[in-house]
Amino acid sequence: MASGSKKVIYAALIGNGLISITKFIAATITGSSAMMSEGIHSLVDTGNQVLLLFGLRQAKKPADAAFPFGHGKEIYFWSFVVSILIFALGSGISIYEGVHHILHPVEITSPTINYIVLGLAILFEGAALLYAVRAFNESRGKTPTLQAVRDGKDPTLFVVLFEDTAALLGLFVALMGITLAQITGLAIFDGIASVIIGLILGATAVWLARETKGLLIGESADPIITSSIKLMLERHPSIINAHEILTLHMGPEFILVTISAHFKGDVRADDMEKDIAKLVKQIKIAHPMVKRVFIEAEEAK
């Protein structure tokens, strides 16, 4: 999964980096507010992909005395930072730029350059989005899209997916704004397009922040995994019942499990220790993402 995430991020990074340069050049030549907003959008996205790659690298650091369960949550933290940057820089600057051009309209010169750049950007962003959608579909399987986003534990996939979707929507808005400004001769449409792009980015940022917040605070594993572990415990001859099963994602591929189980009163201490060791091994084999298991044995009263 991590390898697939990296490929998606690299594809988006290269595309956004090249597109942002061309957008800024076009905005400088034509004076288009919408194109400037799009340039800012692509630049922010490029920075975001760098942060996601940094987060993936940090998440791979081994466990140490200060972080005994590893650094897997680094990717959750940096994904949350990405949502803040989209909101503060992408959305904020785009809306400011748009309002400024609405109040002080500037005629767009050489609009053909804008059309060429936007056309190429739509092709590049469309290709990047298609790549991200394919990777996301592979990871979610038959799970519905919205549910897969809500339940997903690898934020890098849906962060890039949302960014690319917002980018493509922004490009079409910019194209409409520039076209209307040219047809009507009213430069205000260019500023309005910039504001709409900012609102799209703002909505995207809020959605991403909401999805990554739960992961950052600490989300439980998929209920299917919890149910599977509970069934293993119930079928064990030495256990009467599993009083409590708690799971926590310490990273996209690291689940921590703590169990409180009632053992039969006639089970000897050394046999109980062997049973616990076998259960831990069984759980880890059945669910490779489960890296650490702690079982608190309680004697039934």
Protein Blocks (a to p, Z undefined) as FASTA:
>chain_A
ZZmmmmmmmmmmmmmmmmmmmmmmmmmmnopaklmmmmmmmmmmmmmmmmmmmmmmmmmp
ccdfklmnojklmmmmmmmmmmmmmmmmmmmmmmmmmmmmmmmccddehkllmmmmmmmm
mmmmmmmmmmmmmmmmmmnomacfklmmmmpcblklmmmmmmmmmmmmmmmmmmmmmmmm
mmnopaklmmmmmmmmmmmmmmmmmmmmmmmmmmmnopcddfklmmmmmmmmmmpmkbmb
dfbacdddfbfklccddddddddfklcfklmmmmmmmmmmmmmmmmmmlmbdcddddddZ
Z
